[in-house]
């Protein structure tokens, strides 16, 4: 930011002021990334870089009353050439309380069945597809347009997350896989506390989604039949790789950390709920590494690399508040909560999709909201609900 300077200012003083401002800018970048990573977010703000990743803020949000709390939505998606490029593999809500020096990371599994606002009829979807709806609203003409802005795709995902968690979303950060890998790489890798050993024999190899494994003629025809009726892994094994992680502290580079966070087909630690827990372990490891090393020199070269891999609408006022808190980073406690099997039951939509819905009933998030509120207030959560019958989930055409 330019400063007003008097013509009579001495050259030496001017030089000192410029140098001081330069250092302030560099430190601001560093502190911004530090505090965001602690909350499980990648908020980077600095001059042209911030402008390049920022989207227009939502204009229909209520006025914020508590200036000490912030709720930021972290979204991780494939991007690039990944299958389902804009489906969100990671959905986390970070509640940051700068007064109590506490952070609550709420992990939301991708298969949760949520109601999305429409013009008329009720419409449900897996939550991992909702961010994509905001990016490409022309493909979803039945959605309520008041939740969409041409310059901000977060309206629909903010709506469903608020309904689920009971917290108003102040801003979002969306990071694609490449941005995540580069960030972990700049950290020099991370040390993840792997809780249990597991194998995953079905981890998809990027770029090989349609590989026919050199099969031709009758062999290819038979493989296509097997892929359709039985197992893609059996038909085209070259599309997959085997992952193996051993329990204990494991040093991971960016690619390894991404695989650890995304794996979902393990017999020992598979499924959506276990994956959300592993994603929290990765974020905890990133937090520890950021606090452990002098990360400031690494941030400047990282900005240019991440420019095309991150988007955000974090309000500047919230960002400034976090920047001021960076010096207190080590004072913060971090608690995690997964909207998991204690609150969800498995089901199938009318279209045959595997989904999860609240145990207490379709679209009834009262128990989840209560537990989140209790954790924020420091109250021991009440016992989880028992399974009750609920109507069969449906979605509109």
C-alpha positions as CSV (number, residue, x, y, z in Angstrom):
1,X,0.0,0.0,0.0
2,X,1.4,3.4,-0.9
3,X,2.0,6.0,1.8
4,X,1.6,9.8,1.6
5,X,5.1,11.3,1.8
6,X,6.1,14.9,2.4
7,X,8.5,16.3,-0.3
8,X,10.9,17.5,2.3
9,X,11.4,14.0,3.8
10,X,15.0,13.0,3.8
11,X,16.1,10.3,1.4
12,X,17.5,8.1,4.2
13,X,14.3,8.2,6.1
14,X,12.3,7.4,3.0
15,X,14.5,4.4,2.4
16,X,13.9,3.2,5.9
17,X,10.2,3.6,5.6
18,X,10.1,1.7,2.3
19,X,12.2,-1.1,3.8
20,X,10.0,-1.3,6.8
21,X,6.8,-1.4,4.7
22,X,8.3,-4.1,2.6
23,X,9.0,-6.2,5.6
24,X,5.6,-5.6,7.0
25,X,4.0,-6.9,3.8
26,X,6.2,-10.0,3.8
27,X,5.4,-10.7,7.5
28,X,1.7,-10.2,6.9
29,X,1.7,-12.8,4.2
30,X,3.5,-15.2,6.5
31,X,1.3,-14.7,9.5
32,X,-1.8,-14.9,7.4
33,X,-0.9,-18.4,6.1
34,X,0.2,-19.5,9.6
35,X,-3.1,-18.7,11.4
36,X,-5.2,-20.1,8.5
37,X,-3.3,-23.4,8.5
38,X,-3.8,-23.7,12.2
39,X,-7.6,-23.5,11.6
40,X,-7.4,-26.0,8.8
41,X,-7.6,-23.3,6.0
42,X,-5.5,-21.9,3.3
43,X,-6.1,-18.2,3.4
44,X,-3.5,-16.3,1.5
45,X,-3.8,-12.6,1.1
46,X,-1.3,-10.2,-0.4
47,X,-1.9,-7.4,-2.9
48,X,-2.3,-8.8,-6.4
49,X,-2.2,-12.4,-5.2
50,X,-5.2,-11.9,-3.0
51,X,-7.1,-10.2,-5.8
52,X,-6.4,-13.1,-8.1
53,X,-7.9,-15.7,-5.8
54,X,-10.7,-13.7,-4.2
55,X,-14.3,-14.0,-5.3
56,X,-17.0,-11.4,-4.5
57,X,-18.4,-11.8,-1.0
58,X,-21.9,-13.0,-0.5
59,X,-24.2,-10.0,0.0
60,X,-27.1,-11.8,1.7
61,X,-25.4,-12.8,4.9
62,X,-26.7,-11.4,8.2
63,X,-24.6,-8.7,10.0
64,X,-22.0,-10.3,12.2
65,X,-22.5,-9.6,15.9
66,X,-19.7,-11.6,17.5
67,X,-16.5,-10.2,16.2
68,X,-14.5,-12.8,18.2
69,X,-15.7,-15.9,16.3
70,X,-15.2,-16.8,12.7
71,X,-16.6,-19.8,10.7
72,X,-14.6,-20.7,7.6
73,X,-15.4,-23.5,5.1
74,X,-12.5,-25.5,3.7
75,X,-13.2,-27.4,0.5
76,X,-10.7,-29.7,-1.2
77,X,-11.4,-30.9,-4.8
78,X,-9.6,-32.7,-7.6
79,X,-9.4,-30.1,-10.3
80,X,-7.3,-30.6,-13.4
81,X,-7.8,-33.9,-15.1
82,X,-9.2,-35.7,-12.1
83,X,-12.5,-37.6,-12.5
84,X,-15.3,-35.5,-10.9
85,X,-12.9,-32.5,-11.0
86,X,-15.2,-30.2,-8.9
87,X,-16.7,-32.8,-6.5
88,X,-15.4,-31.9,-3.0
89,X,-13.4,-34.8,-1.4
90,X,-12.8,-32.6,1.7
91,X,-15.5,-30.6,3.5
92,X,-14.5,-29.0,6.8
93,X,-15.9,-26.1,8.8
94,X,-13.5,-24.3,11.1
95,X,-14.9,-22.4,14.0
96,X,-12.3,-20.0,15.3
97,X,-12.7,-18.2,18.6
98,X,-10.1,-15.5,19.0
99,X,-11.3,-14.7,22.5
100,X,-11.2,-18.2,24.0
101,X,-8.2,-19.1,21.8
102,X,-10.0,-22.2,20.5
103,X,-10.5,-23.8,17.1
104,X,-13.1,-26.5,16.3
105,X,-12.6,-28.4,13.1
106,X,-15.9,-30.0,11.9
107,X,-15.5,-32.7,9.3
108,X,-18.4,-33.4,7.0
109,X,-18.4,-36.7,5.1
110,X,-18.9,-36.3,1.3
111,X,-21.8,-38.9,1.1
112,X,-24.2,-37.0,3.4
113,X,-27.6,-36.4,1.7
114,X,-28.7,-32.8,2.0
115,X,-31.5,-30.6,0.8
116,X,-30.5,-28.0,-1.7
117,X,-32.7,-24.8,-2.1
118,X,-34.8,-24.8,-5.3
119,X,-37.5,-22.7,-6.9
120,X,-40.3,-25.2,-6.2
121,X,-39.9,-28.9,-5.4
122,X,-37.7,-30.5,-2.8
123,X,-34.3,-31.5,-4.2
124,X,-31.6,-33.6,-2.4
125,X,-28.0,-34.3,-3.4
126,X,-24.8,-35.7,-1.9
127,X,-23.1,-32.8,-0.2
128,X,-19.9,-33.3,-2.3
129,X,-21.8,-32.1,-5.4
130,X,-23.2,-28.9,-4.0
131,X,-20.1,-26.7,-4.6
132,X,-20.1,-27.8,-8.2
133,X,-23.7,-26.6,-8.5
134,X,-22.5,-23.1,-7.6
135,X,-19.8,-23.3,-10.2
136,X,-22.1,-24.4,-13.0
137,X,-25.6,-23.2,-12.1
138,X,-26.7,-23.4,-15.8
139,X,-26.7,-27.2,-15.4
140,X,-29.1,-26.9,-12.5
141,X,-31.9,-24.6,-13.6
142,X,-34.3,-25.7,-10.8
143,X,-32.1,-24.2,-8.1
144,X,-33.1,-21.1,-6.3
145,X,-31.1,-18.3,-8.0
146,X,-31.0,-16.0,-4.9
147,X,-28.3,-18.2,-3.4
148,X,-26.1,-17.8,-6.5
149,X,-23.8,-15.0,-7.7
150,X,-21.9,-15.0,-11.0
151,X,-18.7,-14.1,-9.1
152,X,-19.2,-16.3,-6.0
153,X,-20.0,-20.1,-6.3
154,X,-20.4,-20.6,-2.5
155,X,-24.0,-19.7,-1.9
156,X,-25.5,-23.3,-2.1
157,X,-22.7,-25.0,-0.1
158,X,-22.9,-22.3,2.5
159,X,-26.6,-22.8,2.8
160,X,-26.5,-26.6,3.3
161,X,-23.5,-26.4,5.7
162,X,-25.4,-23.8,7.9
163,X,-28.5,-26.1,7.9
164,X,-26.3,-29.0,9.0
165,X,-24.0,-27.4,11.6
166,X,-26.1,-24.4,12.7
167,X,-23.2,-22.0,12.1
168,X,-23.2,-19.1,9.7
169,X,-20.4,-19.5,7.2
170,X,-18.3,-16.3,7.1
171,X,-16.2,-17.3,4.1
172,X,-14.9,-20.3,2.1
173,X,-11.5,-21.4,0.8
174,X,-11.4,-24.0,-2.0
175,X,-8.1,-25.7,-2.8
176,X,-7.5,-28.2,-5.5
177,X,-5.3,-31.3,-5.1
178,X,-2.3,-29.7,-6.8
179,X,-2.4,-26.7,-4.5
180,X,-2.4,-29.1,-1.5
181,X,0.5,-31.1,-2.8
182,X,2.6,-28.0,-3.5
183,X,1.9,-26.6,0.0
184,X,3.0,-29.7,1.7
185,X,6.1,-29.8,-0.5
186,X,7.0,-26.3,0.5
187,X,6.7,-27.3,4.1
188,X,9.3,-30.0,3.5
189,X,6.8,-32.7,4.0
190,X,4.8,-33.4,7.2
191,X,4.9,-36.0,10.0
192,X,1.5,-37.7,10.2
193,X,0.4,-39.7,13.2
194,X,-1.1,-42.7,11.4
195,X,-3.6,-44.3,13.8
196,X,-3.9,-47.8,12.2
197,X,-2.1,-49.8,9.5
198,X,-4.1,-50.3,6.3
199,X,-3.9,-51.3,2.7
200,X,-5.9,-49.9,-0.2
201,X,-5.8,-52.0,-3.3
202,X,-8.1,-49.7,-5.3
203,X,-6.5,-46.3,-5.2
204,X,-7.1,-44.7,-8.6
205,X,-4.1,-43.5,-10.7
206,X,-4.7,-40.0,-12.1
207,X,-4.8,-40.0,-15.9
208,X,-5.6,-43.8,-16.2
209,X,-9.3,-43.6,-15.6
210,X,-10.0,-44.9,-19.1
211,X,-6.9,-47.1,-19.6
212,X,-7.8,-50.5,-21.1
213,X,-4.5,-52.1,-19.9
214,X,-3.3,-53.0,-23.4
215,X,-6.3,-55.3,-23.9
216,X,-7.8,-55.8,-27.4
217,X,-10.5,-57.7,-29.2
218,X,-12.3,-60.4,-27.2
219,X,-10.2,-59.7,-24.1
220,X,-11.2,-56.1,-24.1
221,X,-14.9,-57.0,-24.6
222,X,-14.8,-59.4,-21.7
223,X,-13.0,-56.9,-19.5
224,X,-15.7,-54.3,-20.3
225,X,-18.4,-56.8,-19.3
226,X,-16.6,-57.5,-16.0
227,X,-16.2,-53.8,-15.3
228,X,-19.9,-53.2,-15.9
229,X,-21.3,-56.2,-14.0
230,X,-18.7,-57.0,-11.4
231,X,-15.4,-55.1,-10.7
232,X,-13.5,-52.4,-12.5
233,X,-10.4,-53.4,-10.4
234,X,-10.6,-57.0,-11.7
235,X,-11.2,-55.8,-15.3
236,X,-8.6,-53.1,-15.5
237,X,-6.1,-53.4,-12.7
238,X,-3.6,-51.0,-14.4
239,X,-6.0,-48.1,-13.4
240,X,-5.2,-48.6,-9.7
241,X,-2.2,-48.7,-7.3
242,X,-1.9,-50.3,-3.9
243,X,-1.4,-48.1,-0.9
244,X,0.1,-49.2,2.4
245,X,0.5,-47.1,5.5
246,X,1.9,-48.4,8.8
247,X,0.7,-47.2,12.2
248,X,2.9,-44.6,13.9
249,X,4.4,-41.3,12.9
250,X,5.1,-41.3,9.2
251,X,6.9,-38.6,7.2
252,X,4.9,-37.8,4.0
253,X,5.5,-35.6,1.0
254,X,2.7,-33.9,-0.7
255,X,1.7,-36.8,-3.0
256,X,1.8,-39.3,-0.1
257,X,-0.2,-37.0,2.2
258,X,-2.9,-36.6,-0.5
259,X,-3.2,-40.3,-1.0
260,X,-3.4,-40.8,2.8
261,X,-6.2,-38.2,3.0
262,X,-8.2,-39.5,0.0
263,X,-8.0,-43.3,0.4
264,X,-11.4,-44.8,1.0
265,X,-11.3,-48.5,-0.2
266,X,-9.3,-50.1,2.6
267,X,-10.7,-53.0,4.5
268,X,-8.9,-51.9,7.6
269,X,-9.5,-48.1,7.5
270,X,-11.8,-47.4,4.5
271,X,-15.1,-45.6,4.0
272,X,-16.0,-41.9,4.3
273,X,-15.9,-41.6,8.1
274,X,-12.4,-43.0,8.4
275,X,-11.2,-40.8,5.6
276,X,-12.5,-37.7,7.2
277,X,-10.6,-38.6,10.4
278,X,-7.4,-39.0,8.3
279,X,-7.9,-35.6,6.7
280,X,-8.0,-34.1,10.2
281,X,-4.7,-35.9,11.0
282,X,-3.1,-34.4,7.9
283,X,-4.2,-30.9,8.9
284,X,-2.9,-31.4,12.5
285,X,0.4,-32.5,11.0
286,X,0.5,-29.4,8.8
287,X,-0.2,-27.2,11.8
288,X,2.6,-28.7,13.8
289,X,5.1,-28.3,10.9
290,X,4.1,-24.7,10.3
291,X,4.8,-23.9,14.0
292,X,8.0,-25.9,14.0
293,X,9.9,-24.4,11.1
294,X,10.6,-20.9,10.0
295,X,8.0,-20.8,7.2
296,X,8.3,-17.1,6.3
297,X,11.0,-17.4,3.6
298,X,9.1,-20.2,1.9
299,X,5.8,-18.3,1.5
300,X,6.9,-15.7,-1.1
301,X,7.8,-18.3,-3.9
302,X,4.7,-20.3,-3.0
303,X,2.3,-17.5,-3.8
304,X,2.8,-17.6,-7.6
305,X,2.5,-21.4,-7.6
306,X,-0.8,-21.4,-5.7
307,X,-2.5,-18.6,-7.5
308,X,-4.5,-20.8,-9.9
309,X,-5.2,-23.5,-7.3
310,X,-7.1,-21.5,-4.6
311,X,-10.2,-19.4,-4.5
312,X,-11.7,-17.6,-1.5
313,X,-14.2,-15.0,-0.4
314,X,-12.9,-14.6,3.2
315,X,-13.9,-11.0,4.2
316,X,-10.9,-8.7,4.6
317,X,-12.1,-7.7,8.1
318,X,-12.0,-11.3,9.2
319,X,-8.6,-11.8,7.6
320,X,-7.2,-8.8,9.4
321,X,-8.5,-10.1,12.7
322,X,-6.7,-13.4,12.0
323,X,-3.5,-11.6,11.1
324,X,-3.4,-9.9,14.4
325,X,-3.9,-13.2,16.2
326,X,-1.0,-14.9,14.4
327,X,1.4,-14.0,17.2
328,X,-0.8,-16.0,19.6
329,X,-0.9,-19.1,17.4
330,X,0.7,-21.4,20.0
331,X,-1.9,-20.5,22.6
332,X,-4.7,-22.0,20.6
333,X,-6.2,-25.4,21.3
334,X,-7.6,-27.4,18.4
335,X,-10.5,-29.8,18.8
336,X,-12.0,-32.0,16.1
337,X,-15.5,-33.4,15.5
338,X,-16.6,-35.7,12.7
339,X,-20.3,-35.9,11.7
340,X,-19.9,-39.7,11.7
341,X,-21.6,-43.0,12.4
342,X,-22.9,-41.9,15.8
343,X,-25.2,-39.5,14.0
344,X,-25.6,-41.0,10.5
345,X,-27.1,-44.1,9.1
346,X,-26.4,-45.7,5.7
347,X,-29.1,-45.6,3.0
348,X,-29.7,-45.5,-0.8
349,X,-31.4,-42.8,-2.8
350,X,-34.1,-43.6,-5.3
351,X,-31.4,-43.5,-8.0
352,X,-29.4,-46.1,-6.2
353,X,-26.6,-43.8,-4.8
354,X,-25.1,-44.8,-1.5
355,X,-25.8,-42.0,0.9
356,X,-25.9,-41.2,4.6
357,X,-28.7,-39.5,6.5
358,X,-29.3,-38.4,10.1
359,X,-30.3,-41.3,12.4
360,X,-33.1,-39.2,13.8
361,X,-34.7,-38.6,10.4
362,X,-34.1,-37.2,7.0
363,X,-33.0,-33.5,7.0
364,X,-33.2,-33.5,10.9
365,X,-29.8,-32.1,11.9
366,X,-30.9,-31.1,15.4
367,X,-28.7,-33.6,17.2
368,X,-25.6,-32.6,15.2
369,X,-26.3,-28.9,15.8
370,X,-26.7,-29.6,19.6
371,X,-23.4,-31.4,19.9
372,X,-21.5,-28.7,17.9
373,X,-23.0,-26.1,20.2
374,X,-22.1,-28.1,23.3
375,X,-18.5,-28.5,22.1
376,X,-18.2,-24.8,21.4
377,X,-19.6,-23.9,24.8
378,X,-17.3,-26.4,26.6
379,X,-20.2,-28.7,27.6
380,X,-19.8,-32.5,27.6
381,X,-22.0,-33.6,24.6
382,X,-25.2,-35.5,25.4
383,X,-25.5,-39.2,24.5
384,X,-25.9,-39.8,20.8
385,X,-29.3,-40.7,19.3
386,X,-30.5,-44.2,18.6
387,X,-31.5,-45.3,15.1
388,X,-35.1,-44.5,14.2
389,X,-37.1,-45.2,11.0
390,X,-37.2,-42.4,8.5
391,X,-38.8,-42.0,5.0
392,X,-37.0,-43.3,2.0
393,X,-34.7,-40.5,0.6
394,X,-35.7,-39.0,-2.7
395,X,-34.4,-36.4,-5.1
396,X,-36.3,-34.5,-7.7
397,X,-35.6,-34.9,-11.4
